[in-house]
Amino acid sequence: MPLIMVVDDSSTVRAIAQSFLERHQYQVLTAEDGLDALEKLKTEKPDLILLDIDMPRMNGLEFAEVLSYTEDLKRIPTIICTSRLLENNKQKALDLGVKAFIEKPFEEMTLINTIKGVLEEQ
């Protein structure tokens, strides 16, 4: 059963994503922001990361940048999930290796199908 890390500062978004993912037989690990996620990545290695951009302490692009130059983490595919995707943010995310984008609020099957597609590419 694949492990998905959900990194979002909204507890509501984390809970909704976790509910959708568990309903489709995924294990879920959550983090409140990039720093919390990096701490959890010391002991857990998810199969995919679902990542918000706008977060306190360490935002999604800063987190993706750390992933991109960390040898044991850069292989983990990342999907950006955000309500505000500016074109310059999208290009920077692609340059950092982000595999896909989902706009919030997301629908269950959009989330699941995007995750399945990215995991199948691996």
N, C-alpha and C positions, 0 to 999 in steps of 0.2 A: 504494500500500500504506500503510494508516494507521500512524502512529507512536504507540505507547502508552508512557507513562512509568510505571514501577513504582517506587513510593517505599515502601520497607520496610527496617527495620533488620536483619531476618533474611536472611542470605545464602541460606539454604535456600528461603525463600518467594520471594525474587527469582528464583532459578534455576528453581523449579517454574513460576512465572508466565511467565517468559521462554520456557521450553520449550513450554508450552501455547499461548502467543500465536504463537510462530514456526511451530508446527505448523499454525496457522490463517491463515498468511500476513500476520501483523502484524509490523512492525518494532518493536523494543523498545529503550528507553533506561531504565537503572536508576539509582536514587539511594538512598543509605543512610539519609537522613532529610530533613527539610524544608529545612535549610540547604544540603545537597548538591544537592537538587532545584532550589532557587532559583538556585544557581550555574549549573547546567546549562541552566536556562531562559533564561539570557542569550544562549545561542547556538542552542538547539534549541526549537522550538515543537511539542509533541506534539498529536495530535488528541484525546487523552484521557489523564487521569491516574488511575491506580489507587493508592490511598493508604491506608496503615496509620494508625491513630490513636496507638498507644503507641510512641513513638520518642524517643531521646535528642536533646539539643540543641534541636530544634524538632519538636514533635509534629504529628500530622496536622491537628488543629483549628487550631493556630496557623498552619500552612502554608495551609490553606483560607482563613483570614481574610486573609492577605497576598494570595492570589489574588483574593479578592473585591473588593479595593480597588485592584488594579493593572490599569490600563486595558488593556494588551495581553495580560494573562493571564486576566482574568475570563471570557473567552469559552470557555476550555478546560473541557470537562465533566469532572467529577471523580466517581469512585466510591470510597466508603470500603470497605475490606476489612479486617475486624478480628475477633478472637476474643471481644472484650468490648465490646459495644455497649450502653452504658447509655442509658436513655431520654433523659436530659438531654443527653448527647452527640449523640444522633440529632437532637434538635430543633435544637441549635446548628448541627450540620452542614447541616441543611436550610435554616436561616436564612442560612447562608453560601453557599448555592447548590449543595450537593452533590446529584447527580442520582440516585444509587442506593447501595444497601448490599449487601455480600456478606459472609457469615459464614465465618470460617476455622475449620477447614480447608475450602477450597473445592474443588468438583469442576470438572473441565475444562469441561464443557458449561454449567454454571451461570455460570462466568466468561465464557465466550465469548458466550453468549446475552445476558447482561446488558450486555456491552460493545457488541454489535451493536445492541441496543435503544436504548441511550443515543446511539450514533453516528447512528442513523436519525432520532432526534428533532432533531438539529442542523440 
